[in-house]
Amino acid sequence: VCSGCKLPYVRAGKRPRGEENNYCDECGIACAMRDADRRRKQKMADARRLHADGRGLREIAAKLNTKPATVRGWVKG
């Protein structure tokens, strides 16, 4: 099932992995990029919320599985 349009499709080549998003040829890279951007923006919002709650950069980075320098940029901007 395509993670973008939620319709079943036949995948050529590699077998799909259950833990990853899989996209049909119609949705393809555009949906993958949109979903990645959505996840990134959610991480940024979570980092800002945690920082406002008084959490440290390293703690936030560990919780969000990213680097402290990245978190610093997110909470700074």
C-alpha positions in Angstrom: 0.0 0.0 0.0 1.3 3.4 -1.0 2.1 5.7 2.0 1.1 8.7 0.0 -2.3 7.9 -1.7 -3.1 4.8 0.5 -3.9 2.7 -2.6 -2.4 -0.8 -3.3 0.3 -1.0 -5.9 2.7 -3.6 -7.4 6.2 -2.8 -6.5 8.9 -3.7 -9.0 12.4 -4.4 -7.8 13.1 -4.4 -4.1 10.7 -5.7 -1.5 9.1 -3.0 0.6 10.1 -2.7 4.3 7.3 -2.7 6.8 8.9 -0.1 9.0 9.5 2.4 6.2 7.2 4.5 4.1 6.7 3.1 0.5 5.4 5.1 -2.4 3.9 4.2 -5.7 5.2 5.6 -9.0 2.5 8.2 -9.1 3.3 9.6 -5.6 7.0 8.9 -5.7 9.6 11.4 -4.6 7.2 14.3 -4.2 5.3 12.6 -1.4 8.5 11.4 0.2 9.9 14.9 0.3 6.6 16.3 1.7 6.5 13.7 4.4 10.1 14.3 5.3 9.5 18.0 5.6 6.5 17.4 7.8 8.6 15.2 10.1 11.4 17.8 10.2 9.0 20.6 11.1 7.4 18.5 13.8 10.9 17.9 15.3 11.5 21.6 15.2 8.3 22.4 17.0 9.0 19.7 19.6 12.5 21.1 20.2 11.2 24.6 20.8 8.5 23.3 23.1 11.0 21.3 25.2 13.4 24.3 25.3 10.6 26.5 26.5 10.0 23.9 29.3 13.6 24.4 30.4 15.2 21.3 28.9 18.9 21.4 27.9 20.1 21.2 24.3 21.8 17.8 24.8 18.7 16.4 26.4 16.5 17.6 23.6 18.9 16.3 21.0 18.9 12.8 22.6 15.1 12.8 22.9 14.7 13.8 19.2 17.6 11.6 17.9 19.5 14.5 16.4 22.6 16.6 17.1 22.8 19.4 19.7 24.1 21.8 17.1 20.9 21.2 15.0 18.7 21.7 18.1 20.6 25.0 18.9 19.7 26.3 15.4 16.1 25.3 15.8 15.6 27.0 19.2 17.6 30.0 18.2 15.5 30.7 15.0 
